[in-house]
Amino acid sequence: MPEIEQSLAEARKVYKPLRGLWKDLRPSISAAEIDAARKEMWQDFPREDIS
């Protein structure tokens, strides 16, 4: 095997798929937390200083 092919074969890494990245953390966000974040995000919209 030529040297460049060998170095390319060694350089390949196995990556975990992103789909299961947080599977073991079991994030649980309640509807109340989502509503609070949404309210905080949109509280200054539309801004009065931009017309």
C-alpha positions in Angstrom: 0.0 0.0 0.0 1.5 3.4 -0.9 2.4 5.6 1.9 -0.3 8.3 1.2 -3.1 5.6 1.2 -1.8 4.2 4.5 -1.7 7.6 6.2 -5.2 8.3 4.9 -6.5 5.0 6.2 -4.9 5.7 9.6 -6.4 9.2 9.7 -10.0 8.1 9.5 -11.7 8.4 12.9 -15.0 6.8 14.0 -17.5 9.5 15.0 -20.5 9.0 17.2 -23.7 10.0 15.4 -25.2 13.3 16.7 -28.6 11.8 17.1 -27.7 9.9 20.3 -25.2 12.4 21.7 -27.3 13.3 24.8 -29.1 10.0 25.1 -27.5 9.1 28.5 -28.2 12.6 30.0 -32.0 12.3 29.7 -32.7 16.0 29.4 -36.2 16.8 30.7 -37.6 20.3 30.0 -41.0 21.0 31.2 -43.6 23.0 29.3 -43.4 25.7 32.0 -39.6 26.1 31.4 -40.2 26.3 27.6 -42.9 29.0 28.1 -40.7 31.0 30.5 -37.8 30.9 27.9 -40.1 31.9 25.1 -41.6 34.8 27.2 -38.1 36.0 28.0 -36.9 35.8 24.4 -39.9 37.7 23.0 -40.4 40.3 25.7 -38.7 43.2 23.8 -40.2 42.4 20.4 -40.9 44.6 18.5 -38.3 47.1 19.7 -39.4 50.7 19.8 -36.0 52.1 18.9 -36.1 50.5 15.5 -38.8 52.1 13.3 
